Amino acid sequence: MLELRDVSKTTSGQPHISHVSLTFAPGSLNVLLGPTLAGKTSLMRLMAGLDRPTEGSIWMEGQDVTGVPVQKRSVAMVYQQFINYPAMTVYENIASPLRVAGVAKAVIEERVTHAADLLHLTPHLRRTPLELSGGQQQRTALARAMVKEARLVLLDEPLANLDYKLREELRAELPRIFAASGAIFVYATTEPSEALLLGGHTAALSEGRVTQFGPTIELFREPADLITAQTFADPPLNIVAVDKRGSNFQLDGGLNLQVPARLSGIADGAYTLGFQPHHLSFQPRASDAVAVEARVSVTEITGSESFVHLDFAGRRWVMLEEGIHRLDVGESVRAFIDTRHMLVFDTSGRRISTAAALAA
């Protein structure tokens, strides 16, 4: 078990990590999700022992390892910029940490062969990294991390520099590859879709703070606050500030949205509404869907889906619709918000749950 207990890291007076407490179980897959500069790499460096926290402590299997350097920890790391030794064969690259550790030749052979088989590298073991594709080079770096049989494996955006097809292949394979190892895996990414595909547990990060930690699908469906909801939205979460008065959410300019029945119990006052692009559509998906009039600002067609950017009362929203939709800029359209998935946040950014609304 890996525990971070109220960990903070300050450099040159600037906070990089602020009061983070996390617990990762053996054999678990954990995702650090957040935008660039959210603190993902800084947090991983603390976990690895490359940096020491300014405050707090780090525990591994019940032992305080806060001051223990990376060389004396059972940790493996794979970075976005994969690193291989160009003069060595793929076999020797994978075997290198075992040779440094003085592992027996027979054990090295067994581990390298097994890792190469899992990562489809067996036909390439006698080649050098420069003879490989980018995906094969990254697989080599992953295999080198695997053979160490470390208790903690840190993957810092390891697929970011690969092309789309290779990223999809490895994303699907990684949970299978690491499932039976018993190690703790921590995977950093900026992409919500990648976190959802990997599953496991996710820690949402913003400006060096963990805003929420739990099962990945739970964070996506039940974000505790606005920051977490925005972190887990790509395209961006559609939001609008409203003032609840009786049965209406009132917007600037005199526009009203009817309050859905499930939210009718919340107190009058100021709120922020949020909903994902796929919960905005041209056709109502529920009996209490809320209709709004908007204008098209741009349409992006990806092939099987269309991203329709809408201007609603001076606010930019994005709709994700299946199929091809060709719309003119400035065209007036009616859109429907699926209120079953509408998120409501108070003035502090905390989410108002349906249960709280019903109890009010």
Secondary structure per residue as TSV (DSSP state, phi and psi in degrees):
chain	resnum	aa	ss	phi	psi
A	1	M	-	360.0	136.6
A	2	L	E	-109.6	128.2
A	3	E	E	-126.2	130.3
A	4	L	E	-107.4	118.6
A	5	R	E	-110.6	101.2
A	6	D	E	49.6	53.2
A	7	V	E	-86.7	133.2
A	8	S	E	-133.0	150.5
A	9	K	E	-138.1	122.1
A	10	T	E	-120.0	133.1
A	11	T	E	-127.0	123.7
A	12	S	T	52.4	39.1
A	13	G	T	80.2	-1.9
A	14	Q	E	-103.4	125.8
A	15	P	E	-73.7	128.3
A	16	H	E	-103.7	-37.8
A	17	I	E	-130.3	132.5
A	18	S	E	-126.4	108.3
A	19	H	E	49.8	58.7
A	20	V	E	-95.7	128.1
A	21	S	E	-125.9	119.0
A	22	L	E	-141.5	149.9
A	23	T	E	-131.0	124.1
A	24	F	E	-114.1	126.6
A	25	A	-	-83.4	153.3
A	26	P	T	-58.3	140.4
A	27	G	T	76.2	10.4
A	28	S	-	-97.6	152.8
A	29	L	E	-108.5	121.5
A	30	N	E	-125.8	132.4
A	31	V	E	-108.4	133.4
A	32	L	E	-100.2	111.7
A	33	L	E	-113.6	128.2
A	34	G	-	177.5	162.9
A	35	P	-	-70.2	173.2
A	36	T	T	-55.8	137.3
A	37	L	T	73.0	15.6
A	38	A	S	-75.1	-20.3
A	39	G	S	116.2	9.2
A	40	K	H	-62.7	-52.7
A	41	T	H	-66.0	-39.8
A	42	S	H	-59.4	-40.4
A	43	L	H	-67.0	-40.2
A	44	M	H	-65.1	-38.3
A	45	R	H	-64.2	-34.4
A	46	L	H	-68.7	-42.2
A	47	M	H	-62.0	-37.6
A	48	A	H	-76.3	-25.9
A	49	G	T	95.7	8.9
A	50	L	S	-72.6	-30.7
A	51	D	S	-126.9	157.3
A	52	R	-	-111.1	135.7
A	53	P	-	-65.1	147.7
A	54	T	S	-71.5	-36.4
A	55	E	E	-136.6	159.2
A	56	G	E	85.2	-177.2
A	57	S	E	-144.0	160.5
A	58	I	E	-124.5	129.4
A	59	W	E	-122.3	138.8
A	60	M	E	-128.9	117.9
A	61	E	T	52.8	43.5
A	62	G	T	81.6	2.2
A	63	Q	E	-111.4	136.5
A	64	D	E	-74.6	112.9
A	65	V	-	-113.2	21.6
A	66	T	T	-54.9	-42.7
A	67	G	T	-99.4	6.8
A	68	V	-	-82.7	125.0
A	69	P	-	-69.9	162.7
A	70	V	G	-59.4	-32.7
A	71	Q	G	-64.4	-23.7
A	72	K	G	-103.6	12.2
A	73	R	S	-111.7	154.7
A	74	S	-	-89.5	81.9
A	75	V	E	-138.9	142.9
A	76	A	E	-127.1	145.8
A	77	M	E	-133.8	142.0
A	78	V	E	-131.1	128.7
A	79	Y	-	-105.5	168.8
A	80	Q	S	-58.6	-44.3
A	81	Q	S	-88.7	93.2
A	82	F	-	-63.4	141.3
A	83	I	-	-120.4	120.2
A	84	N	-	-129.6	160.0
A	85	Y	-	-87.6	112.7
A	86	P	T	-65.2	-27.0
A	87	A	T	-85.1	-10.3
A	88	M	S	-97.2	153.8
A	89	T	-	-70.7	167.7
A	90	V	H	-59.4	-42.1
A	91	Y	H	-56.9	-50.0
A	92	E	H	-68.2	-33.8
A	93	N	H	-60.4	-46.7
A	94	I	H	-67.0	-38.1
A	95	A	H	-79.1	-14.9
A	96	S	H	-54.3	-45.9
A	97	P	H	-66.3	-27.6
A	98	L	H	-74.1	-38.0
A	99	R	H	-65.5	-41.1
A	100	V	H	-61.2	-36.0
A	101	A	T	-80.9	-4.7
A	102	G	T	76.2	28.9
A	103	V	-	-72.5	145.6
A	104	A	-	-61.6	147.8
A	105	K	H	-58.2	-40.6
A	106	A	H	-65.3	-37.8
A	107	V	H	-69.1	-40.3
A	108	I	H	-59.0	-47.5
A	109	E	H	-58.5	-44.2
A	110	E	H	-64.1	-46.8
A	111	R	H	-68.9	-42.9
A	112	V	H	-65.1	-43.3
A	113	T	H	-61.4	-42.9
A	114	H	H	-65.4	-46.5
A	115	A	H	-64.9	-41.2
A	116	A	H	-63.4	-37.5
A	117	D	H	-65.9	-45.1
A	118	L	H	-61.8	-36.4
A	119	L	T	-101.1	14.4
A	120	H	T	57.2	42.2
A	121	L	-	-109.4	-1.8
A	122	T	G	-54.4	-42.0
A	123	P	G	-69.7	-10.5
A	124	H	G	-112.3	8.7
A	125	L	T	-62.8	-26.6
A	126	R	T	-94.7	0.9
A	127	R	S	-87.5	165.6
A	128	T	-	-96.2	159.2
A	129	P	G	-55.0	-33.6
A	130	L	G	-69.5	-13.0
A	131	E	G	-91.9	3.8
A	132	L	S	-107.1	160.7
A	133	S	-	-74.6	168.4
A	134	G	H	-59.5	-40.1
A	135	G	H	-65.0	-40.5
A	136	Q	H	-67.5	-35.3
A	137	Q	H	-65.3	-40.3
A	138	Q	H	-69.3	-34.2
A	139	R	H	-63.5	-35.9
A	140	T	H	-63.6	-43.8
A	141	A	H	-63.4	-39.0
A	142	L	H	-65.4	-41.2
A	143	A	H	-63.3	-39.3
A	144	R	H	-62.0	-37.2
A	145	A	H	-68.4	-37.6
A	146	M	H	-65.4	-43.7
A	147	V	H	-67.2	-20.4
A	148	K	T	-65.7	-20.8
A	149	E	T	50.7	44.9
A	150	A	-	-71.5	154.4
A	151	R	S	-77.8	-21.1
A	152	L	E	-131.8	123.7
A	153	V	E	-118.9	122.4
A	154	L	E	-110.9	123.5
A	155	L	E	-119.3	104.5
A	156	D	E	-97.1	94.1
A	157	E	S	45.8	54.5
A	158	P	T	-70.2	-15.0
A	159	L	T	-109.1	3.2
A	160	A	T	-61.1	-31.5
A	161	N	T	-95.5	8.1
A	162	L	S	-94.9	158.6
A	163	D	-	-73.1	168.0
A	164	Y	H	-57.0	-46.5
A	165	K	H	-62.8	-44.8
A	166	L	H	-65.8	-38.9
A	167	R	H	-59.7	-44.7
A	168	E	H	-63.2	-41.0
A	169	E	H	-62.4	-48.7
A	170	L	H	-71.1	-35.7
A	171	R	H	-58.3	-41.0
A	172	A	H	-71.7	-31.2
A	173	E	H	-83.8	-31.3
A	174	L	H	-55.8	-48.8
A	175	P	H	-57.8	-38.9
A	176	R	H	-66.9	-42.9
A	177	I	H	-61.2	-41.4
A	178	F	H	-98.3	-3.7
A	179	A	T	-58.3	-41.1
A	180	A	T	-94.7	4.9
A	181	S	S	-76.7	-28.2
A	182	G	-	82.3	-3.2
A	183	A	-	-81.8	166.2
A	184	I	E	-92.6	125.4
A	185	F	E	-111.9	131.1
A	186	V	E	-124.2	122.0
A	187	Y	E	-122.4	119.9
A	188	A	E	-96.4	136.5
A	189	T	E	-153.6	155.5
A	190	T	S	-98.2	-4.7
A	191	E	-	-105.4	115.7
A	192	P	H	-57.4	-37.5
A	193	S	H	-62.8	-34.8
A	194	E	H	-69.3	-41.3
A	195	A	H	-60.4	-43.3
A	196	L	H	-65.6	-38.7
A	197	L	H	-67.4	-39.9
A	198	L	H	-71.5	-33.9
A	199	G	-	77.0	-138.9
A	200	G	S	62.6	-141.0
A	201	H	E	-114.3	150.9
A	202	T	E	-129.8	137.5
A	203	A	E	-106.9	117.4
A	204	A	E	-84.6	127.0
A	205	L	E	-114.6	143.4
A	206	S	E	-148.8	119.4
A	207	E	T	50.8	45.5
A	208	G	T	80.8	4.9
A	209	R	E	-116.9	145.4
A	210	V	E	-88.4	115.3
A	211	T	E	-84.0	-26.8
A	212	Q	E	-166.0	145.3
A	213	F	E	-138.8	132.9
A	214	G	E	171.8	-171.6
A	215	P	E	-53.3	135.6
A	216	T	H	-55.8	-47.1
A	217	I	H	-65.7	-29.4
A	218	E	H	-67.5	-41.9
A	219	L	H	-63.2	-37.8
A	220	F	H	-68.0	-44.0
A	221	R	H	-85.5	-31.1
A	222	E	S	-129.5	61.6
A	223	P	-	-63.6	141.2
A	224	A	S	-78.3	-21.5
A	225	D	B	-154.0	173.5
A	226	L	H	-65.1	-39.3
A	227	I	H	-62.0	-44.2
A	228	T	H	-63.0	-43.1
A	229	A	H	-61.1	-40.1
A	230	Q	H	-71.6	-35.1
A	231	T	H	-62.1	-35.6
A	232	F	T	-96.1	28.3
A	233	A	-	-128.6	121.6
A	234	D	S	-150.8	107.0
A	235	P	S	-60.3	169.2
A	236	P	-	-58.0	150.1
A	237	L	-	-61.6	134.6
A	238	N	E	-78.7	125.4
A	239	I	E	-132.1	156.3
A	240	V	E	-156.2	135.8
A	241	A	E	-81.3	135.0
A	242	V	E	-137.8	166.6
A	243	D	E	-126.7	113.0
A	244	K	E	-77.7	128.0
A	245	R	E	-136.6	103.2
A	246	G	T	63.9	-117.9
A	247	S	T	-95.3	7.3
A	248	N	E	-125.4	146.5
A	249	F	E	-94.4	117.2
A	250	Q	E	-97.1	134.0
A	251	L	-	-109.5	164.8
A	252	D	T	-58.9	144.9
A	253	G	T	89.9	6.1
A	254	G	S	84.9	6.4
A	255	L	-	-78.9	145.2
A	256	N	E	-125.8	144.0
A	257	L	E	-120.2	133.1
A	258	Q	E	-68.8	135.9
A	259	V	-	-73.5	125.4
A	260	P	-	-60.3	150.6
A	261	A	G	-56.2	-38.9
A	262	R	G	-69.6	-13.9
A	263	L	G	-112.6	7.2
A	264	S	T	-65.5	-20.2
A	265	G	T	-83.7	-7.0
A	266	I	S	-73.1	151.2
A	267	A	-	-68.1	154.1
A	268	D	S	-63.9	148.0
A	269	G	E	148.6	-171.1
A	270	A	E	-86.2	136.6
A	271	Y	E	-144.8	168.4
A	272	T	E	-119.4	128.3
A	273	L	E	-95.9	143.5
A	274	G	E	-140.0	145.4
A	275	F	E	-158.0	147.6
A	276	Q	-	-73.4	153.7
A	277	P	G	-54.9	-33.2
A	278	H	G	-80.1	1.1
A	279	H	G	-103.6	14.8
A	280	L	E	-121.8	128.6
A	281	S	E	-149.1	167.4
A	282	F	S	-80.8	-19.5
A	283	Q	S	-122.0	139.9
A	284	P	-	-64.4	134.4
A	285	R	S	-104.9	-1.0
A	286	A	S	-150.8	158.6
A	287	S	T	-65.1	-27.9
A	288	D	T	-104.3	24.6
A	289	A	-	-60.7	141.5
A	290	V	E	-98.8	127.2
A	291	A	E	-91.4	138.5
A	292	V	E	-134.7	149.8
A	293	E	E	-98.7	131.6
A	294	A	E	-145.4	170.7
A	295	R	E	-119.9	144.9
A	296	V	E	-78.2	129.9
A	297	S	E	-104.4	-33.7
A	298	V	E	-166.6	152.7
A	299	T	E	-127.1	130.3
A	300	E	E	-113.0	120.9
A	301	I	E	-105.0	121.0
A	302	T	-	-96.6	-8.2
A	303	G	S	123.8	-70.5
A	304	S	S	-95.3	-11.5
A	305	E	E	-138.4	160.4
A	306	S	E	-128.9	132.2
A	307	F	E	-99.5	112.6
A	308	V	E	-104.9	114.1
A	309	H	E	-87.0	126.0
A	310	L	E	-118.1	145.4
A	311	D	E	-103.7	109.8
A	312	F	E	-116.5	107.5
A	313	A	T	51.7	42.2
A	314	G	T	82.7	4.3
A	315	R	E	-110.0	139.6
A	316	R	E	-93.3	118.6
A	317	W	E	-115.6	159.9
A	318	V	E	-124.2	131.6
A	319	M	E	-110.5	135.2
A	320	L	E	-110.6	113.0
A	321	E	E	-120.9	142.1
A	322	E	E	-69.9	148.3
A	323	G	S	86.2	-177.9
A	324	I	-	-99.3	125.6
A	325	H	-	-126.1	113.5
A	326	R	-	-101.1	111.9
A	327	L	-	-127.1	145.9
A	328	D	-	-83.5	144.5
A	329	V	T	-61.0	130.9
A	330	G	T	89.6	-6.7
A	331	E	-	-65.9	137.3
A	332	S	E	-85.8	131.5
A	333	V	E	-136.5	158.1
A	334	R	E	-105.3	128.9
A	335	A	E	-120.8	154.1
A	336	F	E	-122.0	128.9
A	337	I	E	-91.1	125.0
A	338	D	-	-78.1	97.6
A	339	T	G	-70.9	-10.8
A	340	R	G	-63.3	-24.1
A	341	H	G	-114.8	9.6
A	342	M	-	-66.8	134.9
A	343	L	E	-104.3	139.7
A	344	V	E	-123.4	129.1
A	345	F	E	-122.6	142.4
A	346	D	-	-81.7	-175.5
A	347	T	T	-67.2	-19.1
A	348	S	T	-89.5	-4.0
A	349	G	S	93.8	-2.5
A	350	R	B	-76.2	141.5
A	351	R	B	-77.7	138.5
A	352	I	-	-91.2	115.6
A	353	S	-	-79.6	159.0
A	354	T	H	-62.5	-39.0
A	355	A	H	-61.0	-40.9
A	356	A	H	-66.8	-36.7
A	357	A	H	-66.0	-40.1
A	358	L	H	-70.3	-30.6
A	359	A	H	-81.1	-16.6
A	360	A	-	-69.6	360.0
